[in-house]
Amino acid sequence: MNRVCETPGVKAVLLPPQQTQEAHIKANWPQWFEGARVIIPKEAVDGLNLLWYSDLVVSGGGTMNREAAALGAVPRVQHFPGQERRGGRQLQSEGKMVLD
């Protein structure tokens, strides 16, 4: 995230699953939010449009990353310490997703 924030012209959208995580992020990394470089939406967003118009998706796993890979619209990196499900393994074998 520091690299994202230091790169001119880059904006990031964070989707923390819980409000406590949002508060933690904002308290510990307030510099990320200077100049609206990092955005945490106040309400639900259309996930498919968000993925389609993104240049990169980094995910801890789950539906968003598999949808990004299936769209083939953007590079995808998934960091998930657990066992990847069959859908993710298939997308990896097709070269549509990198599992980290």
N, C-alpha and C positions, 0 to 999 in steps of 0.2 A: 504494500500500500504506500509506503514511503516513496518508492520509485514511481508509482502511478502519480502521486501528488507532486513530484518534482518534474514531471514531464509536461512541457507546455502543450496546451490544447487538449489535454486529456481530462475527461470527467468520468467518475466512477459512481455507480449506483450500488449501494449496499442494501441487502435485504435480510437483516437479522431476524430470526424467527420469534424472538421474544423482546418485549420492551426493556427488560432488565439488561439485555445484551446491548441494545441501542444506547442506553444510559451509560453503560460501562465503556463502550467505544468512544462516545462523545466526551466523557470525562478524562479518558486516558490519552486520546489523540485529537485534541481540539484543533490542531493545526491542519488536519485533513479537511476540515470544513470551512477553512478560510477561502474566500473567493468562490464559494460554491463548487469546489473541485470534486467534493464527495457529497452525494445526495442520499438521504434515507427518506423514501417517500412516506408521506403522512397517511396515505390510504392505499388500498390494494391497487396494483398496476396490472395491465394486460401482459402476462408473462411472455406469450409468444411474440408480441410486437417488441417487447423489451429485448428479447433474444435476437430477433431478426435485425434490429437496428444497432446491435452491439458490434464492436470490433473484436471483443474477446470475452469469453465467459470462464470464470474460475469458480468452481463449486466444490463444496464438501461432499457432493454426491447427490443422488436423488433425481427427481423428475426433471428439474430445470436443466441439468446437464445432459440428460438423455434427449430431451427435446431439442436442445441446441445442436447436439450431434446429429439428430435425425433431420433437422432443417438443413444442415450442411452450410449454414450461413456464416459461421464464425469459428475460429479456433476454440477448442474446448480443452480444459485441463481439469481433471478431477482429483482431488486429494481426499481420500476416504480410507481410513485405517481398517475397515472391515472387509468382508468378502463381497466382491462385486457380483451383482446379479447377472443372470444370463443376458438380459438386454444390453447391459454395459459391456459385457465381454464380446457380444456380437458386434457392437458399434466399434470396439477397439480392433477387432479382427478385420473390419472393413476400412480401417484407417481414419475413422470419423471422430475418434475420441482418444485422448492420451490418459492413461490411468497412472497416477503418480503414487 
